[in-house]
Amino acid sequence: MTEQAVGRAVSASERVETNTVPTSARADRVGLDTDSLVPRESGSTSGGRVVIIGGGMAAARLVEGLVARGLGPRTTVLAEEQHAPYNRILLSAVLEGTHRPGALTLREKQWYADRGVDLRLDSLVVDIHRDTKTVELADRTTVPYDQVVLATGAIPSLPPIRGVVRMDGSLDPRVQAFRSLDDCARLLTALDRQGLHDHPRSAVIVGGGLLGVQVARALAVRGIETEIVEGRDHLLSSQVDASAGKVLKRSMAKLGTQVYLGARATRLTDGGLQLDNGYTLETDLVVLTAGGRPRANLACRAELTVNRGIVVDDRLRSVDDPDVYAIGDCAEHNATTTGFVSPAWEQAGVLADVLAGGSATYEGHRVVARLRATDLDVCVLGSPEDEAGEVVEIANPIKGTHRKLVVRDGRIVAGALVGDLSRVGLITQAFDRQTVLGEHEAGQLLLPEPSSSPRPELPDDAEVCACAGVSAGRIRACRSLEDVRDTTRATTGCGGCAPTVRLLLASSPRKRSVEGIPS
């Protein structure tokens, strides 16, 4: 689409995952006698009531770990949303129409009840009273705790765009946030409503990170004319360099999405969304995907140390109170917040061991971020713009591919792959295991897989799901997709492992059910 097309740009002048690979942090499973509640000293984790504030993916994973250790009956989950914990990463798939909303549920409500977990939905926590060790809800009821876990996630940032918020404090009806299942439902309702009008349906996505690109593709797949406004100089600026970003922009243009870089939305008027470069974009919808920040208001009210997130130690305890913990997007460990599902799940596994009296510690992670969007393939290993080392790079802008590895001491320490993920499994495995490569091996890994070559069979110890740390052997041991989900949690994170899971199940000599595995 050109800058002047369809009256969208009427002026003359012109990122959520991911998933990560843990470095160390291992937890030994510890079984506890759930019938014995013995007195303990402050900071001890040998028993007592665990209250989890939050109902997201980190909270759900922690509950699974506690249930596995026999602590289900001691666990209370206070979830603000009315839905049982679900997979937020696949919200764009619901928007695209490839997944049903119900398919995102990680565990049904009955699962929690059957294991003695007190799951309370639609429960907004307003205060943590550390002196009395109680949590206060919006209806002024209180819940006592022995250990409390903050798994409150992050909240979307609201860009400073005049006209987005009306005089009464509500959002302009054309404006939609996109972070929750309810946000997704509202956006789908808005699209259905606009479908009754004669004019073309259109949307502007504010934010060109992973989420923004995914939402833009999802809307485009539904027939919505989309444009992206990104304040930085290239798409996915937190994950890839300018060269890869240029290839990605070109790919988006081929798919019908115009991208405005180095531009910021300043005002929403009846005529459209005004940018600081002079353009006014006529639009029916404005979708906000311009990042988020850790949700740490409860920690601040409880006078806990908060920098960007809630500051925790290697056992994920608040540095101020040994009975307060934090995991996931709201937590800050070693001056780092995550924003991805895999470290949140890794933290949940460590904390489950800690709360069961174990000695696990969390020591950080390496990022493997995947873009989930139709007709767009992107994978980022680590921080390719920050890591020092020798750079091996192959690019074909015409074909829409850009592949880059950063190698130090013969090991892959970072990388970015755009447009061709045929060898992503081998590259990720070498990155995860820190395999020492031969002199020419890094370059060979960047070459596309020959179409005539048979796909190499993954060894049983090869990691298939980075979110949950699941190997090919564990997948092969499962009899169905449902078995994979229940026993390994593979495919329930970012979904990037689903094609490999499908192949592993389908290629087994035993007949297995693979229905419902998304491609």
C-alpha positions as CSV (number, residue, x, y, z in Angstrom):
1,M,0.0,0.0,0.0
2,T,1.4,3.4,-0.9
3,E,1.5,6.4,1.5
4,Q,-1.4,8.1,-0.4
5,A,-3.5,5.0,-0.8
6,V,-7.2,4.9,0.1
7,G,-7.0,8.3,1.7
8,R,-5.3,6.8,4.8
9,A,-2.2,9.0,4.7
10,V,-3.2,12.4,3.7
11,S,0.0,14.4,4.3
12,A,3.0,14.7,2.1
13,S,5.6,13.7,4.8
14,E,6.2,10.4,6.7
15,R,7.5,-6.3,21.2
16,V,3.7,-11.0,23.9
17,E,6.3,-15.0,24.9
18,T,8.6,-15.5,24.1
19,N,10.1,-17.7,25.7
20,T,13.5,-18.1,27.2
21,V,16.0,-20.7,28.0
22,P,17.2,-20.9,31.6
23,T,20.9,-20.9,32.4
24,S,20.8,-22.6,35.8
25,A,18.0,-22.6,38.3
26,R,17.0,-26.2,39.0
27,A,14.5,-27.4,41.5
28,D,14.4,-30.9,43.2
29,R,10.8,-32.0,43.8
30,V,10.1,-32.3,47.5
31,G,7.1,-34.1,49.0
32,L,5.4,-32.7,52.1
33,D,2.9,-34.1,54.6
34,T,-0.1,-31.9,53.8
35,D,-1.9,-32.8,57.0
36,S,0.7,-31.3,59.3
37,L,0.7,-27.6,60.0
38,V,3.5,-27.0,62.5
39,P,4.6,-23.8,64.1
40,R,7.5,-22.1,62.3
41,E,9.8,-19.2,62.4
42,S,9.2,-16.2,60.1
43,G,10.8,-16.9,56.7
44,S,10.5,-20.7,57.1
45,T,8.7,-22.4,54.3
46,S,8.0,-25.8,55.9
47,G,4.2,-25.3,56.0
48,G,1.3,-22.8,56.2
49,R,-1.1,-21.1,53.8
50,V,0.3,-19.8,50.5
51,V,-1.7,-17.0,49.0
52,I,-1.0,-16.1,45.3
53,I,-2.0,-12.7,44.1
54,G,-2.6,-12.9,40.3
55,G,-4.2,-15.4,37.9
56,G,-1.8,-15.3,35.0
57,M,0.6,-17.8,33.4
58,A,3.2,-17.5,36.2
59,A,0.5,-18.1,38.9
60,A,-0.8,-21.1,37.1
61,R,2.6,-22.6,36.7
62,L,3.3,-22.1,40.4
63,V,0.1,-23.8,41.4
64,E,1.0,-26.8,39.3
65,G,4.4,-27.0,41.1
66,L,2.7,-26.7,44.5
67,V,0.1,-29.3,43.6
68,A,2.9,-31.7,42.5
69,R,4.5,-31.3,45.9
70,G,1.2,-31.9,47.8
71,L,0.6,-28.3,48.7
72,G,-2.7,-27.8,46.8
73,P,-4.9,-27.7,49.9
74,R,-2.7,-25.0,51.4
75,T,-2.9,-22.7,48.3
76,T,-5.3,-19.8,47.6
77,V,-5.2,-18.0,44.2
78,L,-6.7,-14.5,44.1
79,A,-7.3,-13.8,40.4
80,E,-8.6,-10.4,39.3
81,E,-10.1,-11.6,36.0
82,Q,-13.3,-13.6,35.7
83,H,-11.5,-16.3,33.7
84,A,-9.4,-19.2,34.9
85,P,-5.7,-18.7,34.1
86,Y,-5.2,-18.8,30.4
87,N,-2.4,-18.5,27.8
88,R,-2.0,-14.8,27.0
89,I,0.6,-15.4,24.4
90,L,-2.0,-16.9,22.1
91,L,-4.4,-14.0,22.3
92,S,-3.4,-12.9,18.8
93,A,-4.3,-16.3,17.6
94,V,-7.8,-15.8,18.9
95,L,-7.9,-12.4,17.2
96,E,-6.8,-14.0,14.0
97,G,-9.5,-16.7,14.3
98,T,-7.2,-19.8,14.5
99,H,-7.9,-20.5,18.2
100,R,-11.1,-20.4,20.2
101,P,-11.0,-18.4,23.4
102,G,-11.8,-21.5,25.4
103,A,-8.7,-23.3,24.0
104,L,-6.4,-20.8,25.8
105,T,-7.5,-22.0,29.3
106,L,-4.5,-23.7,31.0
107,R,-6.4,-25.6,33.6
108,E,-10.2,-25.7,34.0
109,K,-11.7,-24.5,37.3
110,Q,-12.6,-28.0,38.3
111,W,-8.9,-29.0,38.1
112,Y,-8.1,-26.6,40.9
113,A,-11.1,-27.7,43.0
114,D,-10.2,-31.4,42.6
115,R,-6.7,-30.7,44.0
116,G,-7.9,-28.6,46.9
117,V,-6.7,-25.3,45.5
118,D,-8.9,-22.3,46.5
119,L,-9.2,-20.5,43.2
120,R,-11.1,-17.2,43.6
121,L,-11.9,-15.4,40.4
122,D,-13.0,-11.7,40.1
123,S,-11.0,-11.0,43.3
124,L,-9.3,-7.6,43.3
125,V,-6.6,-7.2,46.0
126,V,-6.2,-3.7,47.2
127,D,-3.7,-4.1,50.1
128,I,-1.2,-6.4,51.7
129,H,-1.0,-5.9,55.5
130,R,2.4,-7.3,56.4
131,D,1.9,-6.5,60.1
132,T,-1.1,-8.8,60.4
133,K,-0.1,-11.1,57.5
134,T,-3.4,-10.6,55.7
135,V,-4.4,-9.7,52.1
136,E,-7.4,-7.2,51.8
137,L,-9.8,-7.5,48.8
138,A,-11.9,-4.7,47.3
139,D,-15.0,-5.9,49.1
140,R,-13.0,-5.4,52.4
141,T,-12.8,-9.1,53.2
142,T,-9.3,-10.3,54.2
143,V,-7.4,-13.5,53.5
144,P,-4.7,-14.6,56.0
145,Y,-1.3,-15.9,54.7
146,D,1.9,-17.4,55.9
147,Q,3.6,-16.7,52.6
148,V,2.2,-14.4,49.9
149,V,3.3,-14.4,46.3
150,L,2.9,-11.4,44.0
151,A,2.3,-12.6,40.4
152,T,0.5,-9.5,39.3
153,G,2.2,-9.3,35.8
154,A,2.4,-6.0,33.9
155,I,0.0,-3.3,32.9
156,P,0.0,-1.7,29.4
157,S,1.5,1.7,28.9
158,L,-0.9,4.4,27.7
159,P,0.9,6.5,25.1
160,P,0.5,10.3,25.6
161,I,-2.0,10.8,22.7
162,R,-4.4,13.6,23.2
163,G,-8.0,12.6,22.6
164,V,-7.6,9.0,23.5
165,V,-9.1,9.6,26.9
166,R,-12.4,11.5,26.9
167,M,-13.4,14.1,29.4
168,D,-15.3,11.6,31.5
169,G,-12.2,9.5,31.8
170,S,-13.2,6.7,29.4
171,L,-11.4,5.7,26.3
172,D,-12.6,6.9,22.9
173,P,-14.7,4.1,21.5
174,R,-12.3,3.7,18.5
175,V,-9.4,2.9,20.9
176,Q,-8.7,-0.6,22.1
177,A,-6.0,-2.0,24.4
178,F,-4.8,-5.5,23.8
179,R,-3.5,-7.4,26.8
180,S,-6.3,-9.6,28.2
181,L,-9.0,-12.0,27.0
182,D,-11.6,-9.3,27.7
183,D,-9.6,-6.9,25.6
184,C,-9.6,-9.4,22.8
185,A,-13.4,-10.0,23.1
186,R,-14.0,-6.2,23.0
187,L,-11.9,-5.9,19.9
188,L,-13.7,-8.8,18.2
189,T,-17.0,-7.2,19.1
190,A,-15.9,-3.9,17.6
191,L,-14.8,-5.6,14.4
192,D,-18.1,-7.4,14.1
193,R,-20.0,-4.1,14.7
194,Q,-18.0,-2.3,12.0
195,G,-18.6,-5.1,9.6
196,L,-22.2,-3.7,9.2
197,H,-20.9,-0.5,7.7
198,D,-20.2,0.1,4.0
199,H,-16.8,1.8,4.4
200,P,-13.5,-0.3,4.4
201,R,-12.5,-1.5,7.9
202,S,-9.2,-0.1,9.0
203,A,-6.9,-0.1,12.0
204,V,-3.8,1.7,13.2
205,I,-1.5,-0.3,15.6
206,V,0.4,2.0,18.0
207,G,3.7,0.1,18.7
208,G,5.9,-1.9,16.5
209,G,7.2,-4.5,18.9
210,L,6.4,-8.2,19.0
211,L,2.8,-7.7,20.1
212,G,2.1,-4.9,17.7
213,V,3.3,-6.9,14.7
214,Q,1.3,-9.9,15.8
215,V,-1.9,-7.9,16.2
216,A,-1.3,-6.2,12.9
217,R,-1.0,-9.6,11.1
218,A,-4.0,-11.0,13.0
219,L,-6.2,-8.1,11.9
220,A,-4.9,-8.2,8.3
221,V,-5.7,-11.9,8.1
222,R,-9.3,-11.0,9.1
223,G,-9.4,-8.5,6.2
224,I,-8.7,-5.4,8.1
225,E,-6.5,-2.8,6.4
226,T,-3.7,-2.2,8.9
227,E,-1.0,0.3,9.6
228,I,1.7,0.4,12.3
229,V,3.1,3.5,14.0
230,E,6.5,2.9,15.7
231,G,8.5,5.7,17.4
232,R,11.8,4.0,16.9
233,D,13.8,3.6,13.6
234,H,12.8,0.0,12.9
235,L,10.4,-2.7,13.9
236,L,11.2,-5.1,16.8
237,S,13.9,-2.6,17.9
238,S,14.3,-4.4,21.2
239,Q,15.0,-7.7,19.5
240,V,16.7,-7.2,16.1
241,D,19.0,-4.7,14.4
242,A,18.1,-2.1,11.8
243,S,19.0,-4.4,8.8
244,A,16.7,-7.1,10.1
245,G,14.1,-4.5,10.9
246,K,14.2,-3.2,7.3
247,V,13.7,-6.7,6.0
248,L,10.7,-7.2,8.3
249,K,9.2,-3.8,7.2
250,R,9.5,-4.9,3.6
251,S,7.8,-8.2,4.4
252,M,5.0,-6.3,6.2
253,A,4.5,-4.1,3.1
254,K,4.2,-7.1,0.8
255,L,1.5,-8.4,3.2
256,G,-0.4,-5.1,2.9
257,T,0.6,-3.3,6.1
258,Q,2.2,0.1,5.9
259,V,4.7,0.9,8.6
260,Y,5.5,4.5,9.8
261,L,8.9,4.6,11.6
262,G,10.3,7.3,13.7
263,A,6.8,8.7,14.1
264,R,4.7,9.2,17.2
265,A,0.9,9.5,17.5
266,T,0.1,12.8,19.1
267,R,-3.7,13.4,18.8
268,L,-6.9,11.4,17.9
269,T,-9.5,13.6,16.2
270,D,-12.7,12.9,14.3
271,G,-10.5,13.0,11.1
272,G,-8.1,10.3,12.3
273,L,-4.9,9.7,14.2
274,Q,-2.4,12.6,13.8
275,L,1.3,11.9,13.8
276,D,4.2,14.2,14.7
277,N,5.5,13.9,11.1
278,G,2.5,15.6,9.7
279,Y,0.4,12.6,8.6
280,T,-3.2,12.1,9.6
281,L,-4.2,8.4,9.4
282,E,-7.9,7.9,8.8
283,T,-8.9,4.9,10.8
284,D,-11.8,3.0,12.4
285,L,-9.7,1.5,15.2
286,V,-6.7,2.4,17.2
287,V,-5.1,-0.6,18.9
288,L,-2.5,0.2,21.7
289,T,0.4,-2.2,22.0
290,A,3.1,0.2,23.0
291,G,4.6,-1.9,25.8
292,G,3.9,-2.2,29.5
293,R,5.5,-1.9,32.9
294,P,5.6,-4.2,35.9
295,R,2.5,-4.0,38.1
296,A,4.0,-3.2,41.4
297,N,1.4,-0.9,43.1
298,L,0.6,-3.4,45.8
299,A,4.3,-3.8,46.6
300,C,4.6,0.0,46.8
301,R,1.6,0.3,49.2
302,A,3.1,-2.4,51.3
303,E,6.4,-0.5,51.5
304,L,8.5,-3.1,49.7
305,T,11.5,-2.1,47.6
306,V,10.5,-1.5,44.0
307,N,12.7,-0.2,41.2
308,R,11.3,-1.1,37.8
309,G,9.8,-4.2,39.4
310,I,9.5,-5.8,42.8
311,V,13.1,-6.4,43.9
312,V,13.7,-10.1,44.8
313,D,16.7,-12.2,45.8
314,D,17.9,-15.6,44.3
315,R,15.1,-17.4,46.2
316,L,12.6,-14.9,44.7
317,R,11.9,-13.3,48.1
318,S,11.3,-9.6,48.6
319,V,14.5,-8.1,49.9
320,D,12.4,-6.5,52.7
321,D,10.2,-9.4,53.9
322,P,11.1,-13.2,53.9
323,D,7.4,-14.1,53.7
324,V,6.7,-12.1,50.5
325,Y,7.7,-13.4,47.1
326,A,7.3,-12.2,43.5
327,I,7.6,-14.0,40.1
328,G,6.9,-13.2,36.5
329,D,6.6,-9.8,34.9
330,C,6.2,-7.9,38.2
331,A,9.5,-9.2,39.6
332,E,13.0,-7.7,39.3
333,H,15.9,-10.0,39.8
334,N,19.5,-8.8,39.4
335,A,18.2,-5.5,38.1
336,T,16.4,-7.3,35.3
337,T,12.7,-7.7,34.6
338,T,11.7,-10.3,32.0
339,G,8.4,-9.9,30.2
340,F,8.5,-13.4,28.8
341,V,6.7,-16.6,29.7
342,S,9.7,-18.9,30.0
343,P,11.5,-17.1,32.9
344,A,8.2,-16.7,34.6
345,W,7.7,-20.4,34.4
346,E,11.3,-21.1,35.5
347,Q,10.8,-18.7,38.5
348,A,7.5,-20.5,39.3
349,G,9.3,-23.9,39.4
350,V,12.0,-22.5,41.7
351,L,9.5,-20.9,44.0
352,A,7.4,-24.1,44.2
353,D,10.5,-25.9,45.5
354,V,11.4,-23.0,47.9
355,L,7.8,-23.0,49.4
356,A,8.0,-26.7,49.8
357,G,11.2,-26.3,51.9
358,G,13.7,-27.0,49.1
359,S,17.0,-25.2,48.3
360,A,16.5,-24.2,44.6
361,T,17.7,-20.8,43.5
362,Y,17.1,-18.7,40.4
363,E,20.1,-17.4,38.5
364,G,18.6,-15.9,35.4
365,H,17.9,-16.9,31.8
366,R,18.8,-16.5,28.2
367,V,16.1,-15.2,25.8
368,V,14.8,-17.1,22.9
369,A,12.0,-14.9,21.5
370,R,9.6,-16.1,18.8
371,L,7.2,-14.0,16.7
372,R,3.9,-15.7,16.3
373,A,2.3,-14.2,13.2
374,T,0.9,-15.7,10.0
375,D,3.5,-15.5,7.1
376,L,6.1,-13.9,9.3
377,D,9.0,-15.9,10.8
378,V,11.3,-14.3,13.4
379,C,13.4,-15.9,16.2
380,V,15.8,-14.0,18.4
381,L,18.5,-15.6,20.6
382,G,19.8,-13.6,23.5
383,S,20.7,-10.0,22.8
384,P,22.4,-9.8,19.4
385,E,23.0,-6.1,19.7
386,D,24.7,-6.2,23.1
387,E,26.8,-9.4,23.0
388,A,30.4,-9.1,21.9
389,G,31.9,-11.6,19.5
390,E,32.4,-12.5,15.8
391,V,29.3,-11.8,13.7
392,V,28.3,-14.3,11.0
393,E,25.5,-12.8,8.8
394,I,23.6,-13.7,5.6
395,A,20.9,-11.5,4.2
396,N,18.6,-11.5,1.1
397,P,16.3,-8.5,1.4
398,I,14.5,-9.4,-1.9
399,K,13.6,-12.8,-0.5
400,G,12.9,-11.3,2.9
401,T,15.5,-13.2,4.9
402,H,18.1,-12.0,7.3
403,R,20.1,-14.4,9.5
404,K,22.8,-13.4,12.0
405,L,24.7,-15.2,14.7
406,V,27.1,-13.8,17.3
407,V,29.8,-16.3,18.1
408,R,32.3,-16.1,21.0
409,D,34.9,-18.8,21.8
410,G,33.2,-21.0,19.2
411,R,29.8,-20.8,20.9
412,I,26.6,-19.0,19.8
413,V,25.9,-16.3,22.3
414,A,23.2,-14.5,20.4
415,G,21.4,-14.4,17.1
416,A,18.5,-13.2,15.0
417,L,16.7,-15.1,12.3
418,V,14.1,-13.3,10.0
419,G,12.3,-15.0,7.2
420,D,13.7,-18.5,7.3
421,L,13.6,-20.7,10.4
422,S,14.3,-24.0,8.6
423,R,17.3,-24.6,10.9
424,V,16.1,-22.8,14.0
425,G,16.0,-26.1,16.0
426,L,19.6,-26.9,15.4
427,I,20.7,-23.3,16.1
428,T,18.6,-23.0,19.3
429,Q,20.0,-26.3,20.5
430,A,23.6,-25.2,19.9
431,F,22.8,-21.9,21.7
432,D,21.1,-23.6,24.7
433,R,23.8,-26.2,25.2
434,Q,26.7,-23.7,24.4
435,T,28.1,-26.2,21.9
436,V,31.5,-25.5,20.6
437,L,31.2,-25.2,16.8
438,G,33.7,-25.9,14.1
439,E,35.4,-23.2,12.0
440,H,32.7,-23.1,9.3
441,E,29.8,-24.6,11.2
442,A,28.2,-21.3,12.2
443,G,28.0,-20.2,8.6
444,Q,26.6,-23.5,7.5
445,L,23.9,-23.3,10.1
446,L,22.7,-20.0,8.5
447,L,22.3,-21.6,5.1
448,P,18.7,-22.7,4.2
449,E,17.8,-26.3,4.5
450,P,18.1,-27.9,1.0
451,S,14.6,-28.8,-0.2
452,S,15.8,-32.2,-1.3
453,S,17.4,-33.1,2.0
454,P,15.5,-35.2,4.5
455,R,14.7,-33.5,7.7
456,P,17.1,-34.8,10.4
457,E,15.5,-36.7,13.2
458,L,15.8,-34.9,16.5
459,P,17.6,-36.9,19.2
460,D,15.6,-37.7,22.4
461,D,17.5,-35.2,24.4
462,A,17.0,-32.3,22.0
463,E,14.9,-29.5,23.5
464,V,11.6,-29.0,21.7
465,C,9.7,-26.6,24.0
466,A,11.9,-23.9,25.4
467,C,9.0,-22.5,27.5
468,A,8.6,-25.6,29.6
469,G,12.0,-27.3,28.9
470,V,10.6,-30.4,27.2
471,S,12.7,-32.7,25.2
472,A,11.9,-34.7,22.0
473,G,12.0,-37.9,24.0
474,R,9.3,-36.7,26.4
475,I,7.1,-35.8,23.4
476,R,7.6,-39.2,21.8
477,A,6.5,-40.8,25.0
478,C,3.1,-39.1,24.8
479,R,0.1,-40.7,23.1
480,S,-1.8,-37.5,22.1
481,L,-1.8,-33.8,22.1
482,E,-3.8,-33.8,25.3
483,D,-1.2,-36.1,26.9
484,V,1.5,-33.7,25.8
485,R,-0.3,-30.7,27.3
486,D,-1.1,-32.4,30.6
487,T,2.2,-34.2,31.3
488,T,4.7,-31.8,29.8
489,R,3.0,-28.4,29.2
490,A,4.5,-28.2,25.8
491,T,2.4,-26.1,23.3
492,T,0.8,-24.2,26.2
493,G,3.4,-21.4,26.2
494,C,4.3,-19.4,23.1
495,G,3.1,-22.2,20.8
496,G,6.2,-22.1,18.7
497,C,6.9,-25.7,19.4
498,A,3.6,-26.9,18.0
499,P,4.8,-27.8,14.5
500,T,7.6,-29.9,15.9
501,V,5.3,-31.6,18.4
502,R,2.9,-32.4,15.5
503,L,5.7,-34.0,13.5
504,L,7.0,-36.0,16.5
505,L,3.6,-37.4,17.3
506,A,2.7,-38.1,13.6
507,S,6.0,-39.9,12.9
508,S,5.7,-42.3,15.8
509,P,5.2,-45.9,14.9
510,R,2.3,-46.0,17.3
511,K,-1.0,-44.4,16.2
512,R,-1.5,-41.2,18.0
513,S,-4.1,-38.4,18.0
514,V,-2.7,-35.1,16.8
515,E,-6.0,-33.3,16.1
516,G,-6.0,-29.7,17.4
517,I,-2.3,-29.1,17.2
518,P,-2.0,-25.7,15.5
519,S,0.4,-25.4,12.5
